[in-house]
Amino acid sequence: MSEKKLRIWTLFLIVVFLIALYTTSDGRKDRPVWKELRTSLTTDNVKHVSIQYLSDQTITLSHEEQQAVIAILQDASFSGSNREHFGSTPDGAISFELQQGHVSFSFCARGPDDVGSQFETAPSHIDPESQFYIRSGDLARFIENRLSTKSNEGTVK
């Protein structure tokens, strides 16, 4: 009888451990932060959007372009947490000045016409410890198009 109780207690402790592990995982914490951030990105809340590339090129987006980027981000998907702050140095970022705060999505690129579809953000105005990736091929294509338009114009800043 005591061997049966030992097995039941062992099974119970394993289940409790797995539940605790699941509820405290970074992805479980960051996914709601992404939902809150995505809902806060509205045309009424966003004051200014710009793209910075290789620290020597800044592009300010027009109102119509801002609306397009906001719409694109509504369809972006949560990709994973990065609370350990690991990753490569970004080549650029798309930055949003909000009514209450600031948030940017950094990206890596092999060139202005090859922007990766994974973006990293750390919305400290929502959760100071949150840092995660989102994925959006449409946002990558938008940035590529805007960077190529800027380089074709011949202006750098």
Rosetta blueprint (number, residue, H / E / L):
1 M L
2 S H
3 E H
4 K H
5 K H
6 L H
7 R H
8 I H
9 W H
10 T H
11 L H
12 F H
13 L H
14 I H
15 V H
16 V H
17 F H
18 L H
19 I H
20 A H
21 L H
22 Y H
23 T H
24 T L
25 S L
26 D H
27 G H
28 R H
29 K H
30 D H
31 R H
32 P H
33 V H
34 W H
35 K H
36 E H
37 L H
38 R H
39 T H
40 S H
41 L L
42 T L
43 T L
44 D L
45 N L
46 V E
47 K E
48 H E
49 V E
50 S E
51 I E
52 Q E
53 Y E
54 L L
55 S L
56 D L
57 Q E
58 T E
59 I E
60 T E
61 L L
62 S L
63 H H
64 E H
65 E H
66 Q H
67 Q H
68 A H
69 V H
70 I H
71 A H
72 I H
73 L H
74 Q H
75 D L
76 A L
77 S E
78 F E
79 S E
80 G E
81 S E
82 N L
83 R L
84 E L
85 H L
86 F L
87 G L
88 S L
89 T L
90 P L
91 D L
92 G E
93 A E
94 I E
95 S E
96 F E
97 E E
98 L E
99 Q L
100 Q L
101 G E
102 H E
103 V E
104 S E
105 F E
106 S E
107 F E
108 C E
109 A E
110 R E
111 G E
112 P L
113 D L
114 D E
115 V E
116 G E
117 S E
118 Q E
119 F E
120 E E
121 T E
122 A L
123 P L
124 S L
125 H L
126 I L
127 D L
128 P L
129 E L
130 S L
131 Q L
132 F E
133 Y E
134 I E
135 R E
136 S L
137 G H
138 D H
139 L H
140 A H
141 R H
142 F H
143 I H
144 E H
145 N H
146 R H
147 L H
148 S H
149 T H
150 K H
151 S H
152 N H
153 E H
154 G L
155 T L
156 V L
157 K L
